[in-house]
Amino acid sequence: MTPEQCRAARAIIGISQDELAARSEVAKATIAAFELGQRQPYARTLAAIRTTLEFAGVIFIEENGDGPGVRLKK
């Protein structure tokens, strides 16, 4: 997951960094720094964030020639 995917995922499900932090049990400062490209969290931290977003309906699209992205489940 890239910082851009994290921001986009939050946007399409309409949650704030505060709400993502509460749901994923990851510090808001960690999420904010990651989304700004200032910090690369531990793998388990990224997994917690990604799992939380996926549970909320986000699908992560991997690099496929056009770049990574996100979309909502049907």
C-alpha positions as CSV (number, residue, x, y, z in Angstrom):
1,M,0.0,0.0,0.0
2,T,1.3,3.4,-0.9
3,P,0.6,6.7,0.9
4,E,-1.5,7.8,-2.0
5,Q,-3.6,4.6,-1.8
6,C,-4.2,5.1,1.9
7,R,-5.4,8.7,1.4
8,A,-7.6,7.6,-1.5
9,A,-9.0,4.7,0.4
10,R,-10.0,6.9,3.3
11,A,-11.6,9.4,0.9
12,I,-13.8,6.8,-0.9
13,I,-15.2,5.4,2.3
14,G,-15.3,8.9,3.9
15,I,-13.3,8.4,7.1
16,S,-10.8,10.7,8.8
17,Q,-7.3,9.9,10.0
18,D,-8.8,9.9,13.5
19,E,-11.4,7.3,12.6
20,L,-8.9,5.1,10.8
21,A,-6.6,5.3,13.8
22,A,-9.3,4.2,16.1
23,R,-10.5,1.4,13.9
24,S,-7.0,0.1,13.1
25,E,-5.5,0.7,16.6
26,V,-2.6,2.6,14.9
27,A,-1.6,6.0,16.2
28,K,-2.9,9.0,14.1
29,A,0.6,10.4,14.0
30,T,1.8,7.2,12.3
31,I,-1.0,7.4,9.7
32,A,-0.4,11.1,9.1
33,A,3.3,10.7,8.6
34,F,2.8,7.7,6.3
35,E,0.3,9.6,4.2
36,L,2.7,12.5,3.9
37,G,5.5,10.2,2.8
38,Q,7.5,11.1,5.9
39,R,7.6,7.6,7.5
40,Q,7.4,4.0,6.4
41,P,5.6,2.1,9.2
42,Y,6.4,-1.5,10.2
43,A,4.9,-4.2,8.0
44,R,2.5,-5.2,10.8
45,T,1.3,-1.6,11.1
46,L,0.7,-1.3,7.4
47,A,-1.2,-4.6,7.5
48,A,-3.4,-3.4,10.3
49,I,-4.3,-0.2,8.3
50,R,-4.8,-2.1,5.1
51,T,-7.0,-4.8,6.8
52,T,-9.1,-2.1,8.4
53,L,-9.7,-0.4,5.0
54,E,-10.4,-3.6,3.3
55,F,-12.9,-4.6,5.9
56,A,-14.6,-1.2,5.2
57,G,-15.0,-2.1,1.6
58,V,-11.8,-1.0,-0.1
59,I,-10.1,-3.1,-2.7
60,F,-6.4,-2.3,-3.4
61,I,-5.3,-2.4,-7.0
62,E,-1.6,-3.3,-7.4
63,E,0.8,-1.8,-9.9
64,N,-0.5,-3.0,-13.3
65,G,1.2,-0.7,-15.8
66,D,-1.1,2.2,-15.1
67,G,-0.1,2.5,-11.4
68,P,-1.6,1.4,-8.1
69,G,-5.0,2.4,-7.0
70,V,-8.1,1.7,-5.0
71,R,-11.8,1.0,-5.6
72,L,-14.9,0.0,-3.6
73,K,-16.3,-3.5,-3.5
74,K,-19.5,-4.1,-5.4
